[in-house]
Amino acid sequence: MSGNKRFFARHAKSSALVTTLAIHGLFLIAALTLVAVNIIIEPDWKPVAVNIDRPRVPVTKLKPPPSKTEPKAKPRLQPNRFDVKTRPDQKIPKFSLPPMRGISGLFSGAKGSNGGGLGPVGVSMPNLNLFKIPVKGEKVFLILDCGEEMMYDEMGGIPAYTIIKDEMVRVLGELGPATLFNVAVYQNGATYLLFPKMVSATAENAAAAKGWLDPLNTAKTGMSDKDVGVKTLGPGGAQREDNLRIAKFDDERYKWQERFYLASMLSMQQQADTVFLFTNEWGLQRIAKEKIGDEWYSTSAGKQWTECYAEAKKLHAAENKKRAERGQPPRVIRDTPWEYNGIYFPDIERPPTPEWYHFSPRDFAEAFIETRLKFATDSAEKSGVTGRKAQKEFSFNVVQFLRADSGSPDERFKKLATLCSGHYRSVAGLDAIKSYVEAGQN
């Protein structure tokens, strides 16, 4: 016994370690046994059906994604094709391009055009003007009044009219082939158009315009006061009788489409973006609200009116005979009783007139826009252009020629030009016409 005690006394620590390991081993075996039993021996279970009310979601048909056309790859320049070397100390000489009339923003906003074969290419003429009104546009339309009133003595006569024509021809010759143009002339209710549609301002087409306008109302030796008006136009052109009555003008009582009406509507039909009107008066832009009979002409005042008209024509013929003897062009007067009696017998009683509806500048501006929209060539543009946008797409400019003695600007022309993003100028007499032309050419 004493020997065993001494043995355990010496190995007390070793015995405790062995005992601890044995106990831990037993716990480990028991734990593994429990895990194995839980894993291997599964509980006996059966699936149970449970009714759950779920909201039904409607089936949405999937749409295929829109096909995208991949842009074509731009061709690349071959490497090392251009070998450009610069030195930081290299001095580049200063240079400037020569002035190029008629080019500004080239090819900006190109679109199809209404005839003529050329679309707008963003062309403007910053140095070109007509009677101090700048000519800026891609489609220019000029309208010239060639009625007798434009050649009255107080306006400057035939010499003044010739200067006006020459100025128009000069501008047409400087437009440049990238610009489209057309020209219309009118005499009271007769309107003539140079080209059926707008054409490129080539030298050939500008020459055709010059040949058409040169003989118009030109002084000739031995000419009569009747040798004026549209019948004196040169070769080319054709009379237009289109029914372009629209908006408030679409009225049977306005059958003649007076004075500048038809010509201006032709410019809108052809989608001109810059329109110039050269005239002396607004004219009879009106319709009668009532009818008046001819009873007045049977009265003494009516008979005097008729007699004075005949006498005035005799006085006019005698005056022109004296002018011819002096080598002067004849005095031109429009052949109506109102004109003749107004010149030679201004104080006699005039015939009664009905109540009128006078077409206003706003009536014209609205008719312009409706005509542009009606004849727009691009269907998408036609459906999407509002009246306000269409109004900004063109300018209507007016040069009014006045009597040097007592002429006054017509406020209706001023208003019309303002409504249509244009300019208005009044020029009184021959000297003023010369002054404006000289200033425009310098």
Secondary structure as a PSIPRED ss2 file (coil, helix, strand):
# PSIPRED VFORMAT (PSIPRED V4.0)

   1 M C   1.000  0.000  0.000
   2 S H   0.000  1.000  0.000
   3 G H   0.000  1.000  0.000
   4 N H   0.000  1.000  0.000
   5 K H   0.000  1.000  0.000
   6 R H   0.000  1.000  0.000
   7 F H   0.000  1.000  0.000
   8 F H   0.000  1.000  0.000
   9 A H   0.000  1.000  0.000
  10 R H   0.000  1.000  0.000
  11 H C   1.000  0.000  0.000
  12 A H   0.000  1.000  0.000
  13 K H   0.000  1.000  0.000
  14 S H   0.000  1.000  0.000
  15 S H   0.000  1.000  0.000
  16 A H   0.000  1.000  0.000
  17 L H   0.000  1.000  0.000
  18 V H   0.000  1.000  0.000
  19 T H   0.000  1.000  0.000
  20 T H   0.000  1.000  0.000
  21 L H   0.000  1.000  0.000
  22 A H   0.000  1.000  0.000
  23 I H   0.000  1.000  0.000
  24 H H   0.000  1.000  0.000
  25 G H   0.000  1.000  0.000
  26 L H   0.000  1.000  0.000
  27 F H   0.000  1.000  0.000
  28 L H   0.000  1.000  0.000
  29 I H   0.000  1.000  0.000
  30 A H   0.000  1.000  0.000
  31 A H   0.000  1.000  0.000
  32 L H   0.000  1.000  0.000
  33 T H   0.000  1.000  0.000
  34 L H   0.000  1.000  0.000
  35 V H   0.000  1.000  0.000
  36 A H   0.000  1.000  0.000
  37 V H   0.000  1.000  0.000
  38 N H   0.000  1.000  0.000
  39 I H   0.000  1.000  0.000
  40 I H   0.000  1.000  0.000
  41 I C   1.000  0.000  0.000
  42 E C   1.000  0.000  0.000
  43 P C   1.000  0.000  0.000
  44 D C   1.000  0.000  0.000
  45 W C   1.000  0.000  0.000
  46 K C   1.000  0.000  0.000
  47 P C   1.000  0.000  0.000
  48 V C   1.000  0.000  0.000
  49 A C   1.000  0.000  0.000
  50 V C   1.000  0.000  0.000
  51 N C   1.000  0.000  0.000
  52 I C   1.000  0.000  0.000
  53 D C   1.000  0.000  0.000
  54 R C   1.000  0.000  0.000
  55 P C   1.000  0.000  0.000
  56 R C   1.000  0.000  0.000
  57 V C   1.000  0.000  0.000
  58 P C   1.000  0.000  0.000
  59 V C   1.000  0.000  0.000
  60 T C   1.000  0.000  0.000
  61 K C   1.000  0.000  0.000
  62 L C   1.000  0.000  0.000
  63 K C   1.000  0.000  0.000
  64 P C   1.000  0.000  0.000
  65 P C   1.000  0.000  0.000
  66 P C   1.000  0.000  0.000
  67 S C   1.000  0.000  0.000
  68 K C   1.000  0.000  0.000
  69 T C   1.000  0.000  0.000
  70 E C   1.000  0.000  0.000
  71 P C   1.000  0.000  0.000
  72 K C   1.000  0.000  0.000
  73 A C   1.000  0.000  0.000
  74 K C   1.000  0.000  0.000
  75 P C   1.000  0.000  0.000
  76 R C   1.000  0.000  0.000
  77 L C   1.000  0.000  0.000
  78 Q C   1.000  0.000  0.000
  79 P C   1.000  0.000  0.000
  80 N C   1.000  0.000  0.000
  81 R C   1.000  0.000  0.000
  82 F C   1.000  0.000  0.000
  83 D C   1.000  0.000  0.000
  84 V C   1.000  0.000  0.000
  85 K C   1.000  0.000  0.000
  86 T C   1.000  0.000  0.000
  87 R C   1.000  0.000  0.000
  88 P C   1.000  0.000  0.000
  89 D C   1.000  0.000  0.000
  90 Q C   1.000  0.000  0.000
  91 K C   1.000  0.000  0.000
  92 I C   1.000  0.000  0.000
  93 P C   1.000  0.000  0.000
  94 K C   1.000  0.000  0.000
  95 F C   1.000  0.000  0.000
  96 S C   1.000  0.000  0.000
  97 L C   1.000  0.000  0.000
  98 P C   1.000  0.000  0.000
  99 P C   1.000  0.000  0.000
 100 M C   1.000  0.000  0.000
 101 R C   1.000  0.000  0.000
 102 G C   1.000  0.000  0.000
 103 I C   1.000  0.000  0.000
 104 S C   1.000  0.000  0.000
 105 G C   1.000  0.000  0.000
 106 L C   1.000  0.000  0.000
 107 F C   1.000  0.000  0.000
 108 S C   1.000  0.000  0.000
 109 G C   1.000  0.000  0.000
 110 A C   1.000  0.000  0.000
 111 K C   1.000  0.000  0.000
 112 G C   1.000  0.000  0.000
 113 S C   1.000  0.000  0.000
 114 N C   1.000  0.000  0.000
 115 G C   1.000  0.000  0.000
 116 G C   1.000  0.000  0.000
 117 G C   1.000  0.000  0.000
 118 L C   1.000  0.000  0.000
 119 G C   1.000  0.000  0.000
 120 P C   1.000  0.000  0.000
 121 V C   1.000  0.000  0.000
 122 G C   1.000  0.000  0.000
 123 V C   1.000  0.000  0.000
 124 S C   1.000  0.000  0.000
 125 M C   1.000  0.000  0.000
 126 P C   1.000  0.000  0.000
 127 N C   1.000  0.000  0.000
 128 L C   1.000  0.000  0.000
 129 N E   0.000  0.000  1.000
 130 L E   0.000  0.000  1.000
 131 F C   1.000  0.000  0.000
 132 K C   1.000  0.000  0.000
 133 I E   0.000  0.000  1.000
 134 P E   0.000  0.000  1.000
 135 V C   1.000  0.000  0.000
 136 K C   1.000  0.000  0.000
 137 G C   1.000  0.000  0.000
 138 E C   1.000  0.000  0.000
 139 K E   0.000  0.000  1.000
 140 V E   0.000  0.000  1.000
 141 F E   0.000  0.000  1.000
 142 L E   0.000  0.000  1.000
 143 I E   0.000  0.000  1.000
 144 L E   0.000  0.000  1.000
 145 D E   0.000  0.000  1.000
 146 C C   1.000  0.000  0.000
 147 G C   1.000  0.000  0.000
 148 E H   0.000  1.000  0.000
 149 E H   0.000  1.000  0.000
 150 M H   0.000  1.000  0.000
 151 M H   0.000  1.000  0.000
 152 Y C   1.000  0.000  0.000
 153 D H   0.000  1.000  0.000
 154 E H   0.000  1.000  0.000
 155 M H   0.000  1.000  0.000
 156 G C   1.000  0.000  0.000
 157 G H   0.000  1.000  0.000
 158 I H   0.000  1.000  0.000
 159 P H   0.000  1.000  0.000
 160 A H   0.000  1.000  0.000
 161 Y H   0.000  1.000  0.000
 162 T H   0.000  1.000  0.000
 163 I H   0.000  1.000  0.000
 164 I H   0.000  1.000  0.000
 165 K H   0.000  1.000  0.000
 166 D H   0.000  1.000  0.000
 167 E H   0.000  1.000  0.000
 168 M H   0.000  1.000  0.000
 169 V H   0.000  1.000  0.000
 170 R H   0.000  1.000  0.000
 171 V H   0.000  1.000  0.000
 172 L H   0.000  1.000  0.000
 173 G H   0.000  1.000  0.000
 174 E H   0.000  1.000  0.000
 175 L C   1.000  0.000  0.000
 176 G C   1.000  0.000  0.000
 177 P C   1.000  0.000  0.000
 178 A C   1.000  0.000  0.000
 179 T C   1.000  0.000  0.000
 180 L E   0.000  0.000  1.000
 181 F E   0.000  0.000  1.000
 182 N E   0.000  0.000  1.000
 183 V E   0.000  0.000  1.000
 184 A E   0.000  0.000  1.000
 185 V E   0.000  0.000  1.000
 186 Y E   0.000  0.000  1.000
 187 Q E   0.000  0.000  1.000
 188 N C   1.000  0.000  0.000
 189 G C   1.000  0.000  0.000
 190 A E   0.000  0.000  1.000
 191 T E   0.000  0.000  1.000
 192 Y E   0.000  0.000  1.000
 193 L E   0.000  0.000  1.000
 194 L C   1.000  0.000  0.000
 195 F C   1.000  0.000  0.000
 196 P C   1.000  0.000  0.000
 197 K C   1.000  0.000  0.000
 198 M C   1.000  0.000  0.000
 199 V E   0.000  0.000  1.000
 200 S E   0.000  0.000  1.000
 201 A C   1.000  0.000  0.000
 202 T C   1.000  0.000  0.000
 203 A H   0.000  1.000  0.000
 204 E H   0.000  1.000  0.000
 205 N H   0.000  1.000  0.000
 206 A H   0.000  1.000  0.000
 207 A H   0.000  1.000  0.000
 208 A H   0.000  1.000  0.000
 209 A H   0.000  1.000  0.000
 210 K H   0.000  1.000  0.000
 211 G H   0.000  1.000  0.000
 212 W H   0.000  1.000  0.000
 213 L H   0.000  1.000  0.000
 214 D C   1.000  0.000  0.000
 215 P C   1.000  0.000  0.000
 216 L C   1.000  0.000  0.000
 217 N C   1.000  0.000  0.000
 218 T C   1.000  0.000  0.000
 219 A C   1.000  0.000  0.000
 220 K C   1.000  0.000  0.000
 221 T C   1.000  0.000  0.000
 222 G C   1.000  0.000  0.000
 223 M C   1.000  0.000  0.000
 224 S C   1.000  0.000  0.000
 225 D C   1.000  0.000  0.000
 226 K C   1.000  0.000  0.000
 227 D C   1.000  0.000  0.000
 228 V C   1.000  0.000  0.000
 229 G C   1.000  0.000  0.000
 230 V H   0.000  1.000  0.000
 231 K H   0.000  1.000  0.000
 232 T H   0.000  1.000  0.000
 233 L C   1.000  0.000  0.000
 234 G C   1.000  0.000  0.000
 235 P C   1.000  0.000  0.000
 236 G C   1.000  0.000  0.000
 237 G C   1.000  0.000  0.000
 238 A E   0.000  0.000  1.000
 239 Q E   0.000  0.000  1.000
 240 R E   0.000  0.000  1.000
 241 E C   1.000  0.000  0.000
 242 D C   1.000  0.000  0.000
 243 N C   1.000  0.000  0.000
 244 L C   1.000  0.000  0.000
 245 R C   1.000  0.000  0.000
 246 I C   1.000  0.000  0.000
 247 A H   0.000  1.000  0.000
 248 K H   0.000  1.000  0.000
 249 F H   0.000  1.000  0.000
 250 D C   1.000  0.000  0.000
 251 D C   1.000  0.000  0.000
 252 E C   1.000  0.000  0.000
 253 R C   1.000  0.000  0.000
 254 Y C   1.000  0.000  0.000
 255 K C   1.000  0.000  0.000
 256 W C   1.000  0.000  0.000
 257 Q C   1.000  0.000  0.000
 258 E C   1.000  0.000  0.000
 259 R C   1.000  0.000  0.000
 260 F H   0.000  1.000  0.000
 261 Y H   0.000  1.000  0.000
 262 L H   0.000  1.000  0.000
 263 A H   0.000  1.000  0.000
 264 S H   0.000  1.000  0.000
 265 M H   0.000  1.000  0.000
 266 L H   0.000  1.000  0.000
 267 S H   0.000  1.000  0.000
 268 M H   0.000  1.000  0.000
 269 Q H   0.000  1.000  0.000
 270 Q C   1.000  0.000  0.000
 271 Q C   1.000  0.000  0.000
 272 A C   1.000  0.000  0.000
 273 D C   1.000  0.000  0.000
 274 T E   0.000  0.000  1.000
 275 V E   0.000  0.000  1.000
 276 F E   0.000  0.000  1.000
 277 L E   0.000  0.000  1.000
 278 F E   0.000  0.000  1.000
 279 T E   0.000  0.000  1.000
 280 N C   1.000  0.000  0.000
 281 E C   1.000  0.000  0.000
 282 W C   1.000  0.000  0.000
 283 G C   1.000  0.000  0.000
 284 L C   1.000  0.000  0.000
 285 Q C   1.000  0.000  0.000
 286 R E   0.000  0.000  1.000
 287 I E   0.000  0.000  1.000
 288 A E   0.000  0.000  1.000
 289 K C   1.000  0.000  0.000
 290 E C   1.000  0.000  0.000
 291 K C   1.000  0.000  0.000
 292 I C   1.000  0.000  0.000
 293 G C   1.000  0.000  0.000
 294 D C   1.000  0.000  0.000
 295 E H   0.000  1.000  0.000
 296 W H   0.000  1.000  0.000
 297 Y H   0.000  1.000  0.000
 298 S H   0.000  1.000  0.000
 299 T C   1.000  0.000  0.000
 300 S H   0.000  1.000  0.000
 301 A H   0.000  1.000  0.000
 302 G H   0.000  1.000  0.000
 303 K H   0.000  1.000  0.000
 304 Q H   0.000  1.000  0.000
 305 W H   0.000  1.000  0.000
 306 T H   0.000  1.000  0.000
 307 E H   0.000  1.000  0.000
 308 C H   0.000  1.000  0.000
 309 Y H   0.000  1.000  0.000
 310 A H   0.000  1.000  0.000
 311 E H   0.000  1.000  0.000
 312 A H   0.000  1.000  0.000
 313 K H   0.000  1.000  0.000
 314 K H   0.000  1.000  0.000
 315 L H   0.000  1.000  0.000
 316 H H   0.000  1.000  0.000
 317 A H   0.000  1.000  0.000
 318 A H   0.000  1.000  0.000
 319 E H   0.000  1.000  0.000
 320 N H   0.000  1.000  0.000
 321 K H   0.000  1.000  0.000
 322 K H   0.000  1.000  0.000
 323 R H   0.000  1.000  0.000
 324 A H   0.000  1.000  0.000
 325 E H   0.000  1.000  0.000
 326 R C   1.000  0.000  0.000
 327 G C   1.000  0.000  0.000
 328 Q C   1.000  0.000  0.000
 329 P C   1.000  0.000  0.000
 330 P C   1.000  0.000  0.000
 331 R C   1.000  0.000  0.000
 332 V C   1.000  0.000  0.000
 333 I C   1.000  0.000  0.000
 334 R C   1.000  0.000  0.000
 335 D C   1.000  0.000  0.000
 336 T C   1.000  0.000  0.000
 337 P H   0.000  1.000  0.000
 338 W H   0.000  1.000  0.000
 339 E H   0.000  1.000  0.000
 340 Y H   0.000  1.000  0.000
 341 N H   0.000  1.000  0.000
 342 G H   0.000  1.000  0.000
 343 I H   0.000  1.000  0.000
 344 Y H   0.000  1.000  0.000
 345 F C   1.000  0.000  0.000
 346 P C   1.000  0.000  0.000
 347 D C   1.000  0.000  0.000
 348 I C   1.000  0.000  0.000
 349 E C   1.000  0.000  0.000
 350 R C   1.000  0.000  0.000
 351 P C   1.000  0.000  0.000
 352 P C   1.000  0.000  0.000
 353 T C   1.000  0.000  0.000
 354 P C   1.000  0.000  0.000
 355 E C   1.000  0.000  0.000
 356 W E   0.000  0.000  1.000
 357 Y E   0.000  0.000  1.000
 358 H E   0.000  0.000  1.000
 359 F C   1.000  0.000  0.000
 360 S C   1.000  0.000  0.000
 361 P H   0.000  1.000  0.000
 362 R H   0.000  1.000  0.000
 363 D H   0.000  1.000  0.000
 364 F H   0.000  1.000  0.000
 365 A H   0.000  1.000  0.000
 366 E H   0.000  1.000  0.000
 367 A H   0.000  1.000  0.000
 368 F H   0.000  1.000  0.000
 369 I H   0.000  1.000  0.000
 370 E H   0.000  1.000  0.000
 371 T H   0.000  1.000  0.000
 372 R H   0.000  1.000  0.000
 373 L H   0.000  1.000  0.000
 374 K H   0.000  1.000  0.000
 375 F C   1.000  0.000  0.000
 376 A C   1.000  0.000  0.000
 377 T C   1.000  0.000  0.000
 378 D C   1.000  0.000  0.000
 379 S H   0.000  1.000  0.000
 380 A H   0.000  1.000  0.000
 381 E H   0.000  1.000  0.000
 382 K H   0.000  1.000  0.000
 383 S H   0.000  1.000  0.000
 384 G H   0.000  1.000  0.000
 385 V C   1.000  0.000  0.000
 386 T C   1.000  0.000  0.000
 387 G H   0.000  1.000  0.000
 388 R H   0.000  1.000  0.000
 389 K H   0.000  1.000  0.000
 390 A H   0.000  1.000  0.000
 391 Q H   0.000  1.000  0.000
 392 K H   0.000  1.000  0.000
 393 E C   1.000  0.000  0.000
 394 F C   1.000  0.000  0.000
 395 S E   0.000  0.000  1.000
 396 F E   0.000  0.000  1.000
 397 N E   0.000  0.000  1.000
 398 V E   0.000  0.000  1.000
 399 V E   0.000  0.000  1.000
 400 Q E   0.000  0.000  1.000
 401 F E   0.000  0.000  1.000
 402 L E   0.000  0.000  1.000
 403 R C   1.000  0.000  0.000
 404 A C   1.000  0.000  0.000
 405 D C   1.000  0.000  0.000
 406 S C   1.000  0.000  0.000
 407 G C   1.000  0.000  0.000
 408 S C   1.000  0.000  0.000
 409 P C   1.000  0.000  0.000
 410 D C   1.000  0.000  0.000
 411 E H   0.000  1.000  0.000
 412 R H   0.000  1.000  0.000
 413 F H   0.000  1.000  0.000
 414 K H   0.000  1.000  0.000
 415 K H   0.000  1.000  0.000
 416 L H   0.000  1.000  0.000
 417 A H   0.000  1.000  0.000
 418 T H   0.000  1.000  0.000
 419 L H   0.000  1.000  0.000
 420 C C   1.000  0.000  0.000
 421 S C   1.000  0.000  0.000
 422 G C   1.000  0.000  0.000
 423 H C   1.000  0.000  0.000
 424 Y E   0.000  0.000  1.000
 425 R E   0.000  0.000  1.000
 426 S E   0.000  0.000  1.000
 427 V E   0.000  0.000  1.000
 428 A E   0.000  0.000  1.000
 429 G H   0.000  1.000  0.000
 430 L H   0.000  1.000  0.000
 431 D H   0.000  1.000  0.000
 432 A H   0.000  1.000  0.000
 433 I H   0.000  1.000  0.000
 434 K H   0.000  1.000  0.000
 435 S H   0.000  1.000  0.000
 436 Y H   0.000  1.000  0.000
 437 V H   0.000  1.000  0.000
 438 E H   0.000  1.000  0.000
 439 A H   0.000  1.000  0.000
 440 G H   0.000  1.000  0.000
 441 Q H   0.000  1.000  0.000
 442 N C   1.000  0.000  0.000
